[in-house]
Amino acid sequence: MKTKVILLLAIGISAMGFAQKDEIKAAEKAMKSGDAAAALAALESASSSIGSADEKLQAQYYVDLGNANYDLAQKGDASKFKNAVEAYRKVIAVEEASGKTKYTPVAREKMGQMTADLINAAVEDNNNKKYAEAAEKLYMGYKLSPMDTIYLYYAASSAVNGQDYEKALKYYNELKDLNYDGSSVSYTAVNIETGETETMDKTTRELYVKAGTHKDPKEEVSPSKKPEIVKNIALINQQLGDNDKALAAYTDARTENPDDVNLVLGEANLYYTMGDKDKFKELMAEASSMAPDNPDLLYNIGVINMEQGNLEEARAAYIKALEVDPGYINALLNLSTTYVNEGNGLIDEMNALGSSRADIAKYDELKEKKDDLFREGAKVLEEALKSNPGNQSVLTQLKNIYGALGDTENFMRIKKLLGE
């Protein structure tokens, strides 16, 4: 009786194997006719029992599964790329375990083709502002070709553009762990016949220059991307509200790029949001001393102080920036805004007053102070108009100030300059 049970079990397994082969043949037939969806349906019928099949049948099953998914991915269903990769990797794993490589070359070739398809699709996604999709495809392309770490870098950039900061942080941390540098050298020379600058490898360029077909050989070095990566890790952690990790990342970033004053400003801003105003002031002073004659730095110091409500400090920074560059239009606009903001800050106090004689006197005093601040803001912009007579931003802000002051004559003058 025992022998019969074993015999019946063996017959059952054999019948199962025949069914799997039939389904795989049906899938391959469907693929030949161009019906990848039907192929997937046939393979789905065999999926539950494929694990009990021999290694050869398993490898055949997974290569067919990869081919069907890849075909659908190429036809527009991007979600199938991931399924195809998983199937091809199973082909390789099964055959490595069995010591056979019948389908492994096919799987590797397809995965190589898929890398190019993924990158091309990601470029198209980025062009169409589908940043999340682009990031996923670039990351998959990197996983298929780990030597091409540039794909991981672009995946992080796409994730940032799509405001998926957690995914971007994951990718940037991966780049940091890989010690990714990203610097490169490109070799160029001018084609004498066309006059165009061409990029090529160093050996080819040297041959062309010696042959006399090209001239003016140059080497263009792109800087390391390490400072950018560690800076972005700091900024993203700050954006996500993880202040401790952000501070640690700023330490790394400043070690990597000690002369980047924007890192100092970023760290200062973080300390301010954490309530440490003493550290904020210390770092702002450090930033000022790093580049005292840099108008852009002085402007950024002004912006940060203005965002924090430190109007006097912001004003001082804008004035210093204008001493270096008197035509710095954004500094002029923001300097004017510091006076307007200070004036606006008096309005709530004015509105809170009552109708007593003392309150009315106080109201008139505050109103005069507010108007003086508005007039000071207008004075800055009138000065800006001398060197930027048609600047729309200056004219618009000036019109708004005169409107708030009730200065009809100047309001109409500026409206005319705006063409209204």
C-alpha positions as CSV (number, residue, x, y, z in Angstrom):
1,M,0.0,0.0,0.0
2,K,2.9,2.3,0.8
3,T,4.3,1.7,-2.6
4,K,1.1,2.8,-4.3
5,V,0.9,6.0,-2.3
6,I,4.4,6.9,-3.4
7,L,3.6,6.0,-7.0
8,L,0.5,8.1,-7.0
9,L,2.4,11.1,-5.6
10,A,5.0,10.7,-8.3
11,I,2.3,10.7,-11.0
12,G,0.8,13.8,-9.5
13,I,4.1,15.7,-9.6
14,S,4.7,14.5,-13.2
15,A,1.3,15.8,-14.3
16,M,2.0,19.1,-12.6
17,G,5.3,19.4,-14.5
18,F,3.5,18.8,-17.8
19,A,1.0,21.5,-17.0
20,Q,3.8,24.0,-16.3
21,K,5.4,23.2,-19.6
22,D,2.2,23.6,-21.4
23,E,1.6,27.0,-19.8
24,I,5.1,28.2,-20.6
25,K,4.8,27.0,-24.2
26,A,1.5,28.9,-24.4
27,A,3.2,32.0,-23.1
28,E,6.0,31.8,-25.6
29,K,3.5,31.3,-28.4
30,A,1.7,34.4,-27.3
31,M,4.9,36.4,-27.2
32,K,5.7,35.4,-30.7
33,S,2.4,36.7,-31.8
34,G,3.0,40.0,-30.0
35,D,0.5,39.4,-27.2
36,A,2.5,40.0,-24.0
37,A,-0.6,40.4,-21.9
38,A,-1.8,36.9,-22.9
39,A,1.7,35.6,-22.2
40,L,1.5,37.0,-18.7
41,A,-1.9,35.4,-18.2
42,A,-0.5,32.0,-19.2
43,L,2.5,32.3,-16.9
44,E,0.3,33.4,-14.0
45,S,-1.4,30.0,-14.2
46,A,2.0,28.4,-13.5
47,S,3.2,30.8,-10.9
48,S,1.8,29.0,-7.8
49,S,3.6,25.7,-8.6
50,I,6.8,26.9,-10.3
51,G,8.8,26.7,-7.1
52,S,8.5,22.9,-7.2
53,A,9.7,22.6,-10.8
54,D,13.3,21.7,-11.7
55,E,15.9,24.6,-12.2
56,K,15.8,24.4,-16.0
57,L,12.0,24.9,-16.1
58,Q,12.2,27.6,-13.5
59,A,14.8,29.5,-15.4
60,Q,12.7,29.2,-18.6
61,Y,9.6,30.4,-16.7
62,Y,11.4,33.5,-15.3
63,V,13.0,34.5,-18.5
64,D,9.6,34.4,-20.3
65,L,8.1,36.3,-17.4
66,G,10.8,39.0,-17.7
67,N,10.4,39.2,-21.5
68,A,6.6,39.6,-21.2
69,N,6.9,42.3,-18.6
70,Y,9.7,44.1,-20.5
71,D,7.6,44.1,-23.7
72,L,4.7,45.7,-21.9
73,A,7.1,48.3,-20.3
74,Q,8.4,49.2,-23.7
75,K,4.8,49.7,-24.9
76,G,4.2,52.3,-22.2
77,D,3.4,50.5,-18.9
78,A,6.4,51.8,-16.9
79,S,5.3,49.7,-13.8
80,K,6.3,46.6,-15.6
81,F,10.0,47.6,-15.7
82,K,10.3,46.6,-12.0
83,N,8.6,43.2,-12.6
84,A,10.9,42.5,-15.5
85,V,14.0,43.3,-13.5
86,E,12.9,41.0,-10.7
87,A,12.2,38.1,-13.1
88,Y,15.5,38.4,-14.9
89,R,17.3,38.5,-11.5
90,K,15.6,35.2,-10.6
91,V,16.8,33.7,-13.8
92,I,20.4,34.5,-12.9
93,A,19.9,33.3,-9.3
94,V,18.3,30.0,-10.3
95,E,21.0,29.2,-12.8
96,E,23.8,30.3,-10.5
97,A,22.5,27.8,-7.9
98,S,22.2,25.0,-10.5
99,G,25.6,25.7,-12.2
100,K,23.9,26.2,-15.6
101,T,23.7,29.4,-17.7
102,K,21.4,28.7,-20.6
103,Y,19.1,31.7,-20.0
104,T,21.5,33.9,-18.0
105,P,23.1,35.6,-21.0
106,V,19.6,36.5,-22.3
107,A,18.6,38.0,-18.9
108,R,21.8,40.0,-18.7
109,E,21.4,41.4,-22.2
110,K,17.8,42.4,-21.6
111,M,18.8,44.1,-18.4
112,G,21.4,46.1,-20.2
113,Q,18.9,47.1,-22.8
114,M,16.5,48.0,-20.1
115,T,18.9,50.4,-18.4
116,A,19.1,52.5,-21.6
117,D,15.2,52.4,-21.9
118,L,14.8,53.5,-18.3
119,I,17.2,56.4,-18.6
120,N,15.6,57.6,-21.9
121,A,12.1,57.3,-20.3
122,A,13.4,59.3,-17.2
123,V,14.7,62.1,-19.4
124,E,11.2,62.3,-21.0
125,D,9.5,62.3,-17.6
126,N,11.7,65.1,-16.4
127,N,11.0,67.1,-19.6
128,N,7.3,66.6,-18.8
129,K,7.8,67.5,-15.2
130,K,6.9,64.0,-14.0
131,Y,9.7,64.1,-11.5
132,A,8.5,61.3,-9.2
133,E,8.4,58.9,-12.1
134,A,11.7,60.1,-13.4
135,A,13.4,59.6,-10.0
136,E,12.1,56.0,-9.7
137,K,13.3,55.1,-13.2
138,L,16.7,56.7,-12.7
139,Y,17.1,54.8,-9.4
140,M,16.1,51.5,-11.1
141,G,18.6,52.3,-13.9
142,Y,21.3,52.8,-11.2
143,K,20.4,49.5,-9.6
144,L,20.7,47.7,-12.9
145,S,24.0,49.4,-13.6
146,P,25.6,50.2,-10.2
147,M,28.8,51.5,-11.9
148,D,26.8,54.4,-13.3
149,T,26.4,56.3,-10.0
150,I,25.5,59.4,-12.0
151,Y,22.0,57.9,-12.4
152,L,21.6,57.8,-8.6
153,Y,22.7,61.5,-8.5
154,Y,20.1,62.4,-11.1
155,A,17.5,60.4,-9.2
156,A,18.1,62.5,-6.1
157,S,17.8,65.7,-8.1
158,S,14.5,64.5,-9.7
159,A,13.1,63.6,-6.3
160,V,14.0,67.1,-5.0
161,N,12.2,68.7,-8.1
162,G,9.2,66.5,-7.3
163,Q,9.3,67.6,-3.6
164,D,9.7,64.0,-2.5
165,Y,12.2,65.0,0.1
166,E,12.3,61.6,2.0
167,K,13.2,59.8,-1.2
168,A,15.7,62.5,-2.2
169,L,17.3,62.2,1.3
170,K,17.6,58.4,0.9
171,Y,19.4,58.8,-2.5
172,Y,21.7,61.5,-1.2
173,N,22.7,59.4,1.8
174,E,23.4,56.5,-0.5
175,L,25.6,58.8,-2.6
176,K,27.4,59.9,0.5
177,D,27.9,56.4,1.7
178,L,29.4,55.5,-1.7
179,N,31.8,58.5,-1.4
180,Y,30.5,59.7,-4.7
181,D,32.5,62.5,-6.2
182,G,31.0,63.2,-9.6
183,S,33.8,65.4,-10.8
184,S,34.9,64.8,-14.4
185,V,37.2,66.1,-17.2
186,S,36.0,66.7,-20.7
187,Y,38.4,67.1,-23.6
188,T,37.5,69.6,-26.4
189,A,39.0,71.0,-29.6
190,V,37.8,73.3,-32.3
191,N,37.0,71.6,-35.7
192,I,38.9,73.8,-38.2
193,E,36.5,73.1,-41.0
194,T,33.3,73.8,-39.1
195,G,34.6,76.2,-36.5
196,E,32.6,74.2,-33.8
197,T,34.0,73.1,-30.5
198,E,33.7,69.3,-30.2
199,T,34.0,67.1,-27.1
200,M,35.8,63.7,-27.4
201,D,38.1,61.4,-25.4
202,K,41.7,62.6,-24.8
203,T,43.4,60.2,-27.2
204,T,41.1,61.1,-30.1
205,R,41.6,64.8,-29.5
206,E,45.4,64.4,-29.5
207,L,45.2,62.5,-32.8
208,Y,43.0,65.1,-34.4
209,V,45.2,68.0,-33.3
210,K,48.3,66.3,-34.6
211,A,46.5,65.6,-37.9
212,G,45.7,69.3,-38.2
213,T,41.9,68.9,-38.4
214,H,41.4,70.4,-35.0
215,K,42.9,73.2,-32.9
216,D,42.7,74.9,-29.5
217,P,42.6,71.8,-27.3
218,K,41.2,72.4,-23.8
219,E,40.3,70.5,-20.7
220,E,37.2,71.4,-18.8
221,V,37.0,70.1,-15.3
222,S,33.6,69.8,-13.6
223,P,33.8,70.3,-9.8
224,S,33.2,67.6,-7.2
225,K,29.5,67.2,-6.3
226,K,30.3,66.2,-2.7
227,P,29.7,69.7,-1.3
228,E,26.4,69.9,-3.0
229,I,25.4,66.4,-1.7
230,V,26.2,67.0,1.9
231,K,24.6,70.5,1.7
232,N,21.4,69.0,0.3
233,I,21.3,66.4,3.1
234,A,21.5,69.2,5.6
235,L,18.8,71.3,3.9
236,I,16.4,68.3,3.4
237,N,16.8,67.2,7.1
238,Q,16.0,70.8,8.0
239,Q,13.0,70.8,5.7
240,L,11.8,67.6,7.3
241,G,12.1,69.0,10.8
242,D,14.9,66.6,11.9
243,N,17.1,69.4,13.4
244,D,19.7,67.1,15.0
245,K,20.4,65.3,11.7
246,A,20.4,68.7,10.0
247,L,23.0,70.1,12.3
248,A,25.2,67.0,11.9
249,A,24.9,67.3,8.2
250,Y,25.8,71.0,8.3
251,T,29.0,70.0,10.2
252,D,29.8,67.5,7.4
253,A,29.0,70.0,4.7
254,R,31.2,72.7,6.2
255,T,34.0,70.3,6.6
256,E,33.7,69.4,3.0
257,N,33.4,73.0,1.8
258,P,34.6,75.4,4.5
259,D,34.5,78.5,2.3
260,D,30.8,78.2,1.4
261,V,29.2,81.1,3.2
262,N,25.7,79.9,2.3
263,L,26.2,76.9,4.5
264,V,27.0,79.2,7.4
265,L,23.8,81.1,6.6
266,G,21.8,77.9,6.4
267,E,23.1,76.7,9.7
268,A,22.4,80.1,11.3
269,N,18.8,80.0,10.0
270,L,18.4,76.5,11.5
271,Y,19.6,77.7,14.9
272,Y,17.2,80.6,14.8
273,T,14.3,78.3,14.1
274,M,15.5,76.2,17.1
275,G,15.3,79.3,19.3
276,D,19.1,79.7,19.8
277,K,19.4,83.4,18.8
278,D,22.9,83.7,20.3
279,K,24.2,81.0,18.0
280,F,22.3,82.6,15.1
281,K,24.0,86.0,15.7
282,E,27.4,84.3,16.1
283,L,27.1,82.5,12.8
284,M,25.8,85.6,11.0
285,A,28.8,87.5,12.2
286,E,31.0,84.7,11.0
287,A,29.4,84.8,7.6
288,S,29.9,88.6,7.4
289,S,33.6,88.2,8.2
290,M,34.1,85.5,5.5
291,A,33.3,87.8,2.6
292,P,32.8,91.4,3.8
293,D,32.8,92.8,0.3
294,N,30.5,90.3,-1.3
295,P,27.2,92.0,-2.2
296,D,25.4,88.7,-2.7
297,L,26.4,87.5,0.7
298,L,25.4,90.8,2.4
299,Y,22.1,90.6,0.5
300,N,21.5,87.0,1.8
301,I,22.3,88.1,5.3
302,G,19.7,90.8,4.9
303,V,17.1,88.4,3.6
304,I,17.6,86.0,6.5
305,N,17.4,88.8,9.1
306,M,14.3,90.2,7.4
307,E,12.6,86.7,7.4
308,Q,13.3,86.6,11.2
309,G,11.9,90.0,11.7
310,N,15.2,91.6,12.5
311,L,14.6,94.7,10.4
312,E,17.5,96.9,11.7
313,E,20.0,94.1,11.0
314,A,18.5,93.5,7.6
315,R,18.6,97.2,6.8
316,A,22.2,97.4,7.8
317,A,23.1,94.4,5.6
318,Y,21.3,95.8,2.5
319,I,23.0,99.2,3.0
320,K,26.4,97.5,3.1
321,A,25.5,95.5,-0.1
322,L,24.5,98.8,-1.8
323,E,27.8,100.4,-0.7
324,V,29.6,97.6,-2.7
325,D,27.1,97.6,-5.6
326,P,24.9,100.7,-5.7
327,G,22.8,99.3,-8.5
328,Y,21.8,96.0,-6.7
329,I,18.1,96.2,-7.5
330,N,16.9,93.5,-5.2
331,A,18.8,95.0,-2.3
332,L,17.2,98.4,-3.1
333,L,13.7,96.8,-3.2
334,N,14.3,94.9,0.1
335,L,15.8,97.9,1.8
336,S,12.6,99.8,0.9
337,T,10.5,96.9,2.2
338,T,12.2,97.1,5.6
339,Y,10.8,100.6,6.1
340,V,7.3,99.5,4.8
341,N,7.3,96.5,7.1
342,E,8.3,98.5,10.1
343,G,5.5,101.0,9.2
344,N,3.0,98.3,8.8
345,G,4.0,97.0,12.2
346,L,2.6,100.2,13.8
347,I,-0.9,99.7,12.2
348,D,-2.1,97.1,14.7
349,E,-0.9,99.3,17.6
350,M,-2.9,102.2,16.0
351,N,-6.0,100.1,15.6
352,A,-5.9,99.0,19.2
353,L,-6.2,102.6,20.5
354,G,-9.5,104.0,21.9
355,S,-11.1,107.3,21.3
356,S,-9.8,109.2,24.3
357,R,-7.9,112.5,23.8
358,A,-4.7,110.7,24.8
359,D,-5.4,107.8,22.4
360,I,-6.1,110.2,19.6
361,A,-2.9,112.0,20.2
362,K,-1.0,108.7,20.3
363,Y,-2.8,107.6,17.1
364,D,-1.6,110.8,15.3
365,E,1.9,110.3,16.6
366,L,2.0,106.7,15.3
367,K,0.5,107.6,12.0
368,E,3.1,110.3,11.4
369,K,5.8,107.8,12.3
370,K,4.3,105.2,9.9
371,D,4.1,107.7,7.1
372,D,7.7,108.8,7.7
373,L,8.8,105.2,7.4
374,F,6.7,104.8,4.2
375,R,8.3,108.0,2.8
376,E,11.7,106.7,3.6
377,G,10.9,103.5,1.7
378,A,9.7,105.6,-1.3
379,K,12.9,107.7,-1.1
380,V,15.0,104.5,-1.6
381,L,13.0,103.5,-4.6
382,E,13.0,107.0,-6.1
383,E,16.8,106.8,-5.9
384,A,16.7,103.4,-7.6
385,L,14.7,104.9,-10.5
386,K,17.6,107.1,-11.4
387,S,19.7,104.1,-12.5
388,N,16.7,101.8,-13.3
389,P,14.1,104.2,-14.8
390,G,11.9,101.4,-16.3
391,N,12.1,98.7,-13.7
392,Q,8.6,97.4,-13.2
393,S,9.2,96.0,-9.7
394,V,10.5,99.3,-8.4
395,L,7.6,101.2,-10.1
396,T,5.0,98.8,-8.7
397,Q,6.3,98.9,-5.2
398,L,6.6,102.7,-5.4
399,K,3.0,103.0,-6.6
400,N,1.8,100.9,-3.7
401,I,3.6,103.1,-1.2
402,Y,2.2,106.3,-2.6
403,G,-1.2,104.7,-2.6
404,A,-0.9,103.8,1.1
405,L,0.3,107.4,1.9
406,G,-2.7,108.9,0.0
407,D,-0.2,110.8,-2.2
408,T,-2.4,111.2,-5.3
409,E,0.0,113.3,-7.3
410,N,2.9,110.8,-7.0
411,F,0.6,107.8,-7.3
412,M,-0.7,109.1,-10.7
413,R,2.9,109.9,-11.8
414,I,4.0,106.4,-11.2
415,K,0.9,104.9,-12.8
416,K,1.7,106.8,-15.9
417,L,5.3,105.5,-15.9
418,L,3.8,102.0,-15.6
419,G,1.7,102.7,-18.6
420,E,-1.5,102.2,-16.7
